[in-house]
């Protein structure tokens, strides 16, 4: 672990002596670095070990310390710039694409975002290049490939301008830059960090805002750095001053670590990787004796960028439900041609999709309607001069039999409702004049209503069905 103390003017590292993070030994890199305020570790001289970069706000320096023997016990100081007014941030990247490590810095009083070219690759000769000299009270800087074109771009935070900005490395060698403002109203921008937070392969942005009291990330929506979607990681984080990202819990997701100066708080947020698609499968439903599957109905909440869709299957054998149907997206779907008639067992799958980690669809309810396979007895032709609906027995057992007197040949619709008003069975038929019996099997115990509608006639009969 590496740290900088601005009051003690010290840069130090702590050795994880037991490898478990429970025992630490402190080692001083530089105990007299005036206003040590920011530190970063990378291989500056290309010899394969970790060196240290630092920014000194009071000495106005950008400095690196050479890890002389590679063990972190002997350090040699090298000043890169001794007149960088109130340097507050330091970072590194291969800005010119020549294969060695260059250095980035942010100057608070000079309002500069600057990079120093590692001219000889050995970190002994440096050439200064200004990226932006009007970045009002620059507070933080880092390098990363923001637009995905293979070269190193630069990201910065400006405390007085309240800006989070990145500069595009136009020609890939750090000589031409184009500014892109990500957020021009991020109150008290103090710290920036670049990482692939959502795991989609491009560079996203993290920032800490002192006055807005937030840790925020911006999603690189199109992967080119042109379109950004803002997301709050943590709010009410008073004096948010620093933010980084790392996989802290070893779950292969980048988590977020932040520091709040006024709250005297260091907090980490676990990133729960969201899935853009998921599905739920119902249990296998026993519909009893089915005549025809009629219609599927659903109600759902689908915010923008989300969708809900369904697949179905039915069978006479619950242990072999067969293949799923094609996916349907409409909330009211006729089931003819999707489910085979006279199949007793039903299962459905709901597919939930979103293109944003902030919103998810919600399924509230589903319903299926079907006709029960009824049995119509042989009619007894006779002269009937009036309509009539009756029950063969009430209470009924083994199935409900409706007795219907029909005065003339006509079409008849018989329906069964439970006490909640739900249609549990319905059938249409053409009946000749006379007396007819219609049997509805497979009912559950309860109270029902049978209705008939035909040729201007309507009637209802209440009955009780017992198992």
PLY file of the C-alpha trace (Angstrom):
ply
format ascii 1.0
element vertex 467
property float x
property float y
property float z
element edge 466
property int vertex1
property int vertex2
end_header
0.00 0.00 0.00
1.30 3.44 -0.98
0.43 6.79 0.63
1.23 10.51 0.73
0.94 12.75 3.84
0.70 16.47 3.10
1.08 17.57 6.73
3.97 15.24 7.52
5.57 15.81 4.08
6.01 12.08 3.74
5.67 9.46 1.03
5.64 5.91 2.36
4.64 2.39 1.51
3.39 -0.37 3.77
4.49 -3.92 3.22
1.83 -6.63 3.54
4.16 -8.86 5.50
1.92 -11.91 5.95
0.10 -11.59 2.61
-3.26 -11.59 4.40
-3.49 -7.87 5.07
-3.37 -8.27 8.86
0.30 -7.37 9.40
1.98 -4.31 7.88
5.46 -2.79 7.96
6.00 0.86 7.05
8.83 1.94 4.70
9.69 5.57 3.96
10.22 6.57 0.34
10.76 10.29 1.10
10.27 11.86 4.55
10.79 15.49 3.49
8.69 15.99 0.36
7.06 19.37 1.01
3.26 19.14 0.73
3.18 15.53 -0.47
-0.41 15.30 -1.68
-0.70 12.61 -4.33
1.19 9.46 -5.19
1.11 6.80 -7.88
3.12 3.63 -8.57
4.27 2.28 -11.92
7.47 1.17 -13.67
8.86 4.55 -14.75
12.32 3.51 -15.99
11.30 0.26 -17.67
13.47 -2.04 -15.55
10.57 -4.27 -14.49
10.03 -3.08 -10.91
7.56 -0.63 -9.35
8.76 2.95 -8.97
6.87 5.83 -7.29
5.48 9.08 -8.70
4.54 12.01 -6.48
3.07 15.53 -6.56
4.22 18.12 -4.01
1.79 20.99 -3.55
4.12 23.19 -1.50
7.37 22.44 -3.30
5.55 22.74 -6.68
7.23 19.58 -7.94
6.42 16.49 -9.95
8.90 13.81 -8.87
9.62 10.13 -9.28
11.60 7.83 -7.00
13.57 5.00 -8.50
13.23 1.61 -6.81
16.97 1.05 -6.95
17.25 -2.63 -6.05
13.65 -3.60 -6.78
12.83 -4.40 -3.14
11.46 -0.99 -2.13
14.21 -0.47 0.45
16.46 1.95 -1.48
15.06 4.95 -3.34
16.65 7.58 -5.57
14.79 10.84 -6.17
14.42 12.31 -9.70
12.65 15.65 -10.20
10.64 15.83 -13.42
9.36 19.41 -12.98
10.38 21.79 -10.15
8.03 24.63 -11.09
4.56 23.08 -11.42
2.44 25.47 -9.35
0.70 23.56 -6.56
0.76 20.17 -8.23
-2.02 18.08 -6.73
-2.32 15.01 -8.93
0.02 12.69 -10.80
-0.55 9.69 -13.04
1.09 7.85 -15.92
0.30 6.47 -19.38
2.09 5.90 -22.67
0.81 9.14 -24.15
2.93 9.16 -27.33
2.60 5.44 -28.03
6.33 4.73 -28.09
6.21 1.93 -25.54
7.55 3.69 -22.44
5.92 5.38 -19.44
5.07 9.07 -19.66
3.81 11.17 -16.76
0.63 13.21 -16.29
0.05 16.03 -13.80
-2.67 18.43 -12.63
-1.72 21.85 -11.20
-4.26 23.51 -8.92
-3.01 27.12 -8.98
-1.65 27.04 -12.52
-4.86 25.32 -13.75
-2.76 23.09 -16.00
-3.21 19.59 -17.30
0.27 18.60 -18.45
2.16 15.55 -19.65
5.89 14.93 -19.58
7.39 12.84 -22.34
9.84 10.14 -21.26
12.19 11.15 -24.05
14.86 8.49 -23.74
12.60 5.78 -22.25
14.87 5.56 -19.20
13.19 8.45 -17.36
16.36 10.60 -17.33
15.21 13.18 -19.89
11.74 14.74 -19.90
9.91 17.08 -22.33
6.91 19.04 -21.03
3.71 19.30 -23.09
0.59 21.23 -22.05
-2.77 19.64 -22.77
-4.95 22.39 -21.25
-3.64 25.50 -19.44
-7.07 26.95 -18.63
-8.62 24.05 -16.71
-9.78 26.14 -13.75
-8.05 24.80 -10.61
-7.28 21.36 -11.93
-7.60 18.79 -9.15
-7.12 15.38 -10.70
-5.81 13.67 -13.82
-5.46 10.16 -15.21
-4.80 8.49 -18.54
-6.86 5.86 -20.34
-8.16 4.96 -23.79
-11.55 6.68 -23.52
-12.64 6.42 -27.16
-11.37 2.90 -27.80
-9.05 3.83 -30.66
-5.97 2.22 -29.10
-4.10 5.29 -27.81
-4.01 6.97 -24.40
-6.44 9.83 -23.81
-6.51 12.03 -20.69
-9.23 12.57 -18.08
-9.38 15.45 -15.60
-11.42 17.12 -12.84
-11.52 20.91 -12.32
-12.53 22.05 -8.83
-13.52 25.64 -9.61
-14.94 24.95 -13.07
-16.99 22.02 -11.68
-15.97 20.00 -14.72
-15.28 16.41 -15.57
-13.50 16.50 -18.93
-11.52 14.23 -21.21
-9.10 15.18 -23.95
-8.88 13.08 -27.07
-5.38 12.21 -28.24
-6.11 13.07 -31.87
-3.01 11.77 -33.62
-2.02 9.23 -30.97
1.31 10.88 -30.14
0.14 13.53 -27.68
0.67 16.60 -29.88
-2.96 17.44 -30.71
-5.87 17.33 -28.28
-9.65 17.80 -28.50
-11.61 18.60 -25.34
-14.84 16.76 -24.48
-16.84 17.84 -21.42
-18.53 14.92 -19.70
-20.22 17.02 -16.99
-19.90 20.80 -16.70
-21.90 21.12 -13.48
-20.34 18.58 -11.15
-20.15 20.70 -8.01
-16.67 20.69 -6.50
-15.11 18.09 -8.80
-12.10 16.70 -6.92
-11.08 13.29 -8.22
-11.42 11.18 -11.36
-10.65 7.57 -12.15
-11.09 5.54 -15.31
-12.17 1.89 -15.37
-14.57 -0.49 -17.10
-17.17 -0.44 -14.34
-20.02 -2.16 -16.21
-17.86 -4.84 -17.81
-18.80 -4.04 -21.42
-15.22 -3.60 -22.62
-14.97 0.21 -22.76
-13.67 2.88 -20.36
-16.16 4.42 -17.94
-15.51 7.34 -15.57
-15.66 7.63 -11.78
-15.55 10.95 -9.92
-15.78 12.43 -6.43
-17.55 15.77 -5.90
-16.74 17.80 -2.77
-19.75 20.12 -2.71
-22.28 17.80 -4.32
-21.22 15.17 -1.74
-21.33 12.39 -4.30
-19.41 9.52 -5.79
-20.61 9.26 -9.39
-19.90 7.17 -12.46
-20.58 7.94 -16.08
-21.29 5.07 -18.42
-19.53 5.27 -21.78
-22.78 4.48 -23.59
-21.48 4.13 -27.13
-17.89 3.18 -26.30
-16.47 6.22 -28.10
-16.68 8.79 -25.29
-19.32 10.83 -27.12
-22.38 9.77 -25.10
-22.46 9.42 -21.32
-25.10 8.21 -18.85
-24.68 9.46 -15.28
-25.21 7.14 -12.29
-24.84 7.93 -8.58
-22.78 5.42 -6.61
-23.13 7.10 -3.21
-24.76 10.33 -2.07
-24.50 12.40 1.12
-20.76 11.66 1.18
-19.68 15.01 2.60
-16.42 16.36 1.25
-15.94 13.56 -1.27
-12.29 13.98 -2.20
-11.01 10.78 -3.76
-12.26 7.74 -5.68
-10.68 4.65 -7.23
-11.89 1.27 -8.43
-10.66 -2.25 -7.84
-12.06 -5.76 -7.38
-12.07 -5.64 -3.59
-14.02 -8.84 -2.91
-12.55 -11.04 -5.64
-15.81 -11.62 -7.53
-14.38 -10.39 -10.88
-16.45 -7.19 -10.71
-14.82 -3.78 -10.28
-15.91 -2.24 -6.97
-15.67 1.43 -5.94
-13.61 2.91 -3.07
-14.08 6.51 -1.95
-12.86 8.97 0.71
-14.84 11.84 2.28
-12.79 14.56 4.01
-15.55 16.21 6.06
-17.22 12.93 6.99
-13.80 11.45 7.88
-14.99 8.37 6.05
-13.56 5.74 3.73
-16.27 3.62 2.11
-16.41 0.98 -0.58
-19.37 0.06 -2.71
-19.82 -3.41 -4.08
-20.71 -3.45 -7.76
-23.42 -6.00 -8.41
-23.14 -6.84 -12.06
-26.54 -6.48 -13.65
-27.78 -8.90 -16.26
-29.38 -7.45 -19.35
-31.65 -10.50 -19.67
-33.20 -12.97 -17.28
-36.14 -15.33 -17.22
-38.50 -17.03 -14.80
-40.31 -20.30 -15.40
-43.64 -21.10 -13.83
-44.39 -24.38 -12.15
-46.29 -26.88 -14.28
-49.97 -25.97 -14.00
-52.75 -28.57 -14.05
-55.71 -27.09 -15.91
-57.84 -30.23 -15.72
-59.94 -31.18 -18.73
-59.20 -28.59 -21.40
-61.18 -28.21 -24.56
-59.47 -25.29 -26.30
-56.79 -22.89 -25.13
-58.24 -19.44 -25.82
-56.11 -16.43 -24.84
-53.17 -15.40 -22.66
-53.33 -12.07 -20.80
-50.58 -10.28 -18.86
-49.97 -6.98 -17.10
-46.49 -5.57 -16.67
-44.57 -2.35 -16.07
-42.05 -1.76 -18.85
-39.97 1.44 -18.46
-38.11 2.73 -21.49
-35.24 0.42 -22.54
-36.99 -2.65 -21.08
-39.25 -5.41 -22.40
-41.28 -8.39 -21.21
-41.92 -11.39 -23.43
-43.24 -14.94 -23.03
-42.90 -18.53 -24.19
-45.40 -21.35 -23.60
-45.70 -25.12 -23.76
-48.39 -27.64 -22.90
-48.67 -31.41 -22.75
-50.78 -34.32 -21.61
-47.72 -35.64 -19.76
-46.28 -33.36 -17.06
-42.94 -35.23 -17.14
-42.50 -34.42 -20.83
-43.62 -30.88 -21.55
-41.96 -30.65 -24.95
-40.38 -27.63 -26.64
-41.02 -23.99 -25.82
-43.05 -21.93 -28.25
-41.70 -18.98 -30.21
-41.33 -15.80 -28.16
-44.36 -13.49 -28.04
-44.25 -9.87 -26.95
-47.93 -8.89 -26.90
-49.77 -8.84 -23.53
-52.93 -10.37 -25.05
-52.02 -13.36 -27.19
-54.46 -15.83 -28.77
-53.22 -19.31 -27.94
-54.61 -21.06 -31.02
-51.67 -22.49 -32.92
-49.34 -21.98 -29.94
-50.74 -24.57 -27.52
-52.32 -27.83 -28.62
-55.99 -28.19 -27.69
-57.04 -30.78 -25.13
-53.64 -30.67 -23.37
-54.00 -30.72 -19.60
-50.65 -29.36 -18.35
-49.35 -25.84 -19.00
-46.08 -24.00 -18.32
-44.98 -20.48 -19.23
-41.66 -18.64 -19.22
-41.37 -14.87 -18.77
-38.29 -13.17 -20.28
-37.24 -9.83 -18.74
-34.81 -7.60 -20.66
-33.21 -4.21 -20.04
-30.46 -2.20 -21.72
-29.87 -0.05 -18.61
-28.64 -1.06 -15.14
-30.97 1.54 -13.60
-34.30 0.16 -14.78
-35.96 -3.23 -14.88
-39.35 -4.41 -16.14
-41.86 -5.82 -13.68
-44.46 -8.50 -14.34
-47.56 -8.01 -12.17
-49.93 -10.80 -13.23
-50.79 -13.34 -15.91
-53.98 -15.20 -16.82
-54.98 -17.95 -19.23
-58.47 -18.66 -20.51
-59.60 -21.94 -21.96
-62.74 -23.90 -22.59
-63.39 -27.06 -20.64
-63.98 -30.12 -22.73
-67.69 -30.63 -22.26
-69.92 -33.52 -23.08
-73.25 -32.83 -24.74
-75.80 -35.60 -24.28
-78.16 -36.74 -27.02
-81.02 -34.29 -27.15
-84.58 -35.50 -26.71
-86.61 -33.99 -29.54
-89.86 -32.67 -28.20
-92.04 -29.67 -28.44
-90.72 -27.07 -26.05
-92.35 -23.68 -25.95
-89.98 -21.95 -23.54
-86.30 -21.68 -22.57
-85.13 -23.23 -19.33
-81.81 -23.75 -17.48
-81.55 -26.12 -14.52
-79.08 -28.39 -12.73
-79.40 -32.15 -12.81
-78.40 -32.15 -9.15
-77.33 -29.49 -6.71
-74.88 -30.00 -4.97
-73.13 -31.82 -7.81
-70.42 -34.48 -7.67
-68.16 -35.91 -10.37
-69.02 -33.12 -12.77
-71.72 -30.55 -13.25
-74.60 -31.34 -15.59
-76.65 -28.45 -16.93
-80.14 -29.27 -18.20
-81.24 -27.01 -21.01
-84.62 -26.74 -22.70
-84.43 -25.22 -26.20
-87.64 -24.17 -28.02
-86.04 -23.96 -31.47
-82.77 -24.82 -33.24
-80.22 -22.16 -32.36
-76.68 -21.39 -31.20
-76.11 -21.46 -27.46
-73.26 -20.20 -25.27
-72.86 -21.80 -21.85
-70.43 -20.31 -19.32
-69.27 -21.26 -15.84
-68.03 -18.63 -13.36
-66.51 -19.03 -9.93
-67.55 -16.75 -7.04
-64.84 -14.20 -7.96
-66.42 -13.78 -11.41
-63.61 -15.59 -13.24
-64.66 -17.61 -16.28
-63.59 -21.19 -15.61
-65.32 -22.81 -18.60
-67.16 -21.74 -21.70
-68.56 -23.54 -24.69
-70.55 -22.65 -27.79
-72.76 -25.16 -29.63
-75.67 -25.48 -32.01
-78.63 -27.24 -30.40
-81.84 -28.49 -31.92
-85.24 -28.00 -30.33
-85.73 -30.21 -27.30
-84.08 -31.04 -23.97
-80.29 -31.33 -23.70
-77.75 -32.17 -21.00
-74.28 -30.59 -20.97
-71.61 -32.04 -18.65
-68.69 -29.96 -17.33
-66.03 -32.27 -15.78
-62.89 -31.49 -13.79
-64.18 -28.73 -11.51
-62.66 -27.90 -8.14
-64.86 -27.85 -5.07
-66.70 -24.57 -4.64
-69.65 -22.38 -5.58
-70.27 -21.66 -9.27
-72.69 -19.91 -11.57
-73.78 -21.32 -14.91
-75.13 -18.89 -17.50
-76.77 -19.40 -20.87
-77.06 -16.89 -23.69
-78.98 -17.64 -26.89
-81.41 -15.93 -29.25
-82.25 -13.12 -26.83
-82.53 -15.48 -23.87
-80.31 -15.31 -20.79
-80.46 -17.23 -17.55
-78.23 -18.15 -14.64
-78.09 -21.05 -12.21
-76.05 -21.18 -9.01
-74.72 -24.55 -7.88
-72.29 -26.13 -5.45
-69.72 -28.64 -6.60
-68.29 -31.15 -4.12
-65.28 -33.40 -4.67
0 1
1 2
2 3
3 4
4 5
5 6
6 7
7 8
8 9
9 10
10 11
11 12
12 13
13 14
14 15
15 16
16 17
17 18
18 19
19 20
20 21
21 22
22 23
23 24
24 25
25 26
26 27
27 28
28 29
29 30
30 31
31 32
32 33
33 34
34 35
35 36
36 37
37 38
38 39
39 40
40 41
41 42
42 43
43 44
44 45
45 46
46 47
47 48
48 49
49 50
50 51
51 52
52 53
53 54
54 55
55 56
56 57
57 58
58 59
59 60
60 61
61 62
62 63
63 64
64 65
65 66
66 67
67 68
68 69
69 70
70 71
71 72
72 73
73 74
74 75
75 76
76 77
77 78
78 79
79 80
80 81
81 82
82 83
83 84
84 85
85 86
86 87
87 88
88 89
89 90
90 91
91 92
92 93
93 94
94 95
95 96
96 97
97 98
98 99
99 100
100 101
101 102
102 103
103 104
104 105
105 106
106 107
107 108
108 109
109 110
110 111
111 112
112 113
113 114
114 115
115 116
116 117
117 118
118 119
119 120
120 121
121 122
122 123
123 124
124 125
125 126
126 127
127 128
128 129
129 130
130 131
131 132
132 133
133 134
134 135
135 136
136 137
137 138
138 139
139 140
140 141
141 142
142 143
143 144
144 145
145 146
146 147
147 148
148 149
149 150
150 151
151 152
152 153
153 154
154 155
155 156
156 157
157 158
158 159
159 160
160 161
161 162
162 163
163 164
164 165
165 166
166 167
167 168
168 169
169 170
170 171
171 172
172 173
173 174
174 175
175 176
176 177
177 178
178 179
179 180
180 181
181 182
182 183
183 184
184 185
185 186
186 187
187 188
188 189
189 190
190 191
191 192
192 193
193 194
194 195
195 196
196 197
197 198
198 199
199 200
200 201
201 202
202 203
203 204
204 205
205 206
206 207
207 208
208 209
209 210
210 211
211 212
212 213
213 214
214 215
215 216
216 217
217 218
218 219
219 220
220 221
221 222
222 223
223 224
224 225
225 226
226 227
227 228
228 229
229 230
230 231
231 232
232 233
233 234
234 235
235 236
236 237
237 238
238 239
239 240
240 241
241 242
242 243
243 244
244 245
245 246
246 247
247 248
248 249
249 250
250 251
251 252
252 253
253 254
254 255
255 256
256 257
257 258
258 259
259 260
260 261
261 262
262 263
263 264
264 265
265 266
266 267
267 268
268 269
269 270
270 271
271 272
272 273
273 274
274 275
275 276
276 277
277 278
278 279
279 280
280 281
281 282
282 283
283 284
284 285
285 286
286 287
287 288
288 289
289 290
290 291
291 292
292 293
293 294
294 295
295 296
296 297
297 298
298 299
299 300
300 301
301 302
302 303
303 304
304 305
305 306
306 307
307 308
308 309
309 310
310 311
311 312
312 313
313 314
314 315
315 316
316 317
317 318
318 319
319 320
320 321
321 322
322 323
323 324
324 325
325 326
326 327
327 328
328 329
329 330
330 331
331 332
332 333
333 334
334 335
335 336
336 337
337 338
338 339
339 340
340 341
341 342
342 343
343 344
344 345
345 346
346 347
347 348
348 349
349 350
350 351
351 352
352 353
353 354
354 355
355 356
356 357
357 358
358 359
359 360
360 361
361 362
362 363
363 364
364 365
365 366
366 367
367 368
368 369
369 370
370 371
371 372
372 373
373 374
374 375
375 376
376 377
377 378
378 379
379 380
380 381
381 382
382 383
383 384
384 385
385 386
386 387
387 388
388 389
389 390
390 391
391 392
392 393
393 394
394 395
395 396
396 397
397 398
398 399
399 400
400 401
401 402
402 403
403 404
404 405
405 406
406 407
407 408
408 409
409 410
410 411
411 412
412 413
413 414
414 415
415 416
416 417
417 418
418 419
419 420
420 421
421 422
422 423
423 424
424 425
425 426
426 427
427 428
428 429
429 430
430 431
431 432
432 433
433 434
434 435
435 436
436 437
437 438
438 439
439 440
440 441
441 442
442 443
443 444
444 445
445 446
446 447
447 448
448 449
449 450
450 451
451 452
452 453
453 454
454 455
455 456
456 457
457 458
458 459
459 460
460 461
461 462
462 463
463 464
464 465
465 466
